[in-house]
Amino acid sequence: MASSDLEQLCSHVNEKIGNIKKTLSLRNCGQEPTLKAVLNKIGDEIIVVNELLNKLELEIQYQEQTNNSLKELCESLEEDYKDVEHLKGNIPSHLPQVTVAQSCVKGSDLDPEEPIKVEEPEPIKKPPKEQRSIKEMPFITCDEFNGVPSYMKSRLTYGQINDVIKEMNKAVISKYKILHQPKKSMNSVARNLYHRFIDEETKDTKGRYFIVEADIKEFTTLKVDKKFHVLLNILRHCRRLSEVRGGGLTRYVIT
């Protein structure tokens, strides 16, 4: 056996002997009456520290739960903010304009003998008789969105669904403006689209408003991909549209 191996073995044996001596010494200390009181006090302190650690662990769990709740609340507020911004940027044009009247006027600026002129509201102009309304898809409400099954929504948000509705309405309006346009005023592009629209009509779509994938690609920036078809499932679930198939085409009918 090499001398280095022997030295390592001796060192290991001496370490074990030292540990045994320490253990016996501590054991003997526990038997001494003068040290029992100290050891008992140390034991009591250990119990108190253990209880404090348990309370600290419970407090940490509570703080983690509170943190998760605050994160969910923050995400909910962000969604509400997006909804408000979306509504703010998409106020229907048919709403009446609010006119702010001057409510506070200094007395010195008014002539008591001069009658106050009240401006009458302008009469609402009637649309021309030849103008035809185009049916659009209503936006999804918050209650409807909350009623959509989770597996169907996946990671889609309320705002994303209404953004798609907005784009699809754009396609519907663009298509039926061409269909309602006098043929004499059409250019070659509009005329070609007009004939395609007529060819896509069926007895099941007569008198109804619908679009196909070609219209979505023609008039919007939407991508007809897997995510788009997931959105279509939600719109069907919320009864915003239905499908009419035939001739190798899927027609998305506004309901």
N, C-alpha and C positions, 0 to 999 in steps of 0.2 A: 504493500500500500504506500502510495506517495505521501510525503510529509505534509503537503498541502491538504490532502484528503483527511489525514489524521487530525490536523488542526481544526478543520471544519467540523468534524465529528465531535471533537472535544468541546468546541464552542457551542454546538447544538445541545450536547448533554448538559453543559454548565447552565445554559439558558433555561432548560427544563427544570433543573434543580433549583435555580433561582425563583422560577414561577411557583414551584411547590412550596418553597420557604415563605414566599409572600402570602400564599394562600393559608398556610398553617398559622402565620403571624396574625393575619386578619381574623382567622377563626378563634385564635386565642384571645384576641382583643374583644371579641363578642362575648366571651365568657367572663371578662373582668367586670366586676360590679361598677367600678368608677366610669367605665366607658359605655355601659349599657344605656345610661340616660342620654348620652350624646348620640348613640346610634338610633335610639328610639325617636329622638328629635329630628334626626336626619330623615328617618323613615316617614315621619309626619309631614315634613317639608316636601318630600318627593310626592306624597299623595296630593298635597295642595297644588304643587306644580302640575301634576297630571290632570287635575280638575280644570286648572286654568287653560291648559293646552286643549282640552276637550271643548271648553267654551270658545276658545279662539278658533278652533276648527269649525264650530257651528256658525260663528260670526262670518268666517270666510265664505262658507257655503251660502249664507244669506246675502252677502255682498255680491257674490257671483250671480245669484238669481236676480237680484236687483239690477245688476249691470245688463243681463240678458233682456230683462223687461224694458229697460231704457233704450237698448238697441232696437228692439221691436217697435217701441213707440216712436223712435227717431225715424225708422224706415216708413212707418205709417204716416208720419207728418210729411215726409218727403214726397210720398205718393199723393197726399192731399194737396200739397203745394203744386205738384205737377198738374193735378186736375184743375186747380184754380187757374193756373197759367194757361192751360188749354182752353178753359171756358172763357177766360179773358180775351184770348186771341181769336176766339171763334164765336163772337156774339152775332146772332142772326141779324141780317141787315133789315129785316122787316120790323124790328122793335122800334117803337116811337122814340124820337130823340128828346132828351130831357132838357128843357130850357130853364136856366136859373134866373129867377126874377130878383131884382134888387129889393131886398127886404128892409134895409135900414137906410133912410135918407135923412140928411140933416134938415131941420125945420127951416133954416134960412134959404135952402135951395128950392123950396116949394112956394109956389104962388097960391095962396089960399083961394083966390078967386078963379084961378085957371083950373078947368076940369081935368082930371087925370085920364089920360088916354090909355085904354086897354087894347092891346093888340090881339086881334082875333086870330086863332090858329088857321093856318092855310088849309083849305080843303084837301083831303086825300085824293090824289090823282088815281083814277081808275085805270087799270092796265088795259092796253088795247084789246079789242075783241079777238084779234087773231093770235094773241099771245096764249100759249098753252103751257100749263104747269107740268113740271117733270117730277115724278115721284122720287124722293130720296130716302135713304136708309136712316132711321133715327139712331142717335148715339146710344150706347149702352149706359144704363144708370149704375150707380154704385151698388144698389140692392141686387140688380141683375148680375153684376160681376161677382158679388159675394155668393150668389146662388149657383154659379158655375162650379162643377166638381173640380177638385184640386188636380186630379189626374189629367183633366182636359186642359186646364190652364197652364200646367207645367210652370215655367218661369215667366210667362207673359204677364204684363201689367195692364191695369185698367187703361192707362194712357195709350199703350201700344195698340190695343184693340180699337179704340176710337180713332186713332190715327189712320188705321187701315180703312175704317168706315168712311172717313173723310176722303181718302184717295179713291175708293170705289165709287163714292157719290160723284167725284170729279169725272170718272169714266162714264157714268150713267148720263150726266148732264151733257158732256161733250158728244156722246153718241146721239142722244135724242134731239139735240140742237140741230145736228145735221139732218136727222130724219124729218124734223119739222120745218126745215129750210126749203124755200121754193127751189125747184130743180133748176130753174133758169139762172139763179144766182150762184150755183155751185161751180167751183173750179174742178179740174180733173181729179185731184186727190179726194176731195169731198164726194165727188160722184162715184168713184171706185168704192169708197167706204160705204156709201149709201146702198149700192148694189149688194155688197157683202152683208150688210145688216138685213136687207130684205131676204136674202137667200137663207139666212140663219133662223128666220121666223118659222114657227111650227103652229099647228092648231092648238097646242098646249100653252103657247106663249102669246097667243093673240090677245091684244088689249092689255098686256102686262109689260112691265119694264124689266129688262134683263141685260146682262153683259156676258161676254165670254173672255177667255184668257187673252185672246188677241186684242180685245178692247183695253184690258188692264195694261198690257205691254205698250199699246199705242198711246194711251192718254195719261198714264201715271208712271211713277218711278218705282212702283212695287216690284219685288222679285217673286215670281211664281215658283216658290221652292217649298221645302218640307214645312218650314215655319208658317208659310202662307196658308197651307192646307190645314194646319192645326188651328189657325185663326178662323178659317171657314167653318170648322166643326163647332167652334164657339158661337159664331154668328147663326148657324143653323139651330144650335141649342137654344139661343135667345130669340129665335123666330124672326130674325132679320132678313133671312133669305132662304130660298129652297132651290133645289137643283132639278133641272129637266134635261135628260140625256137623250141623244139621238143623232144619227148621222156622224158619229165620231166626235161630237161636241158636247161639252158640259155647259149648260146655260145657267147662270146664277141669277135667279129671279128675285126681285125685291118684293118682300111680303108686307 
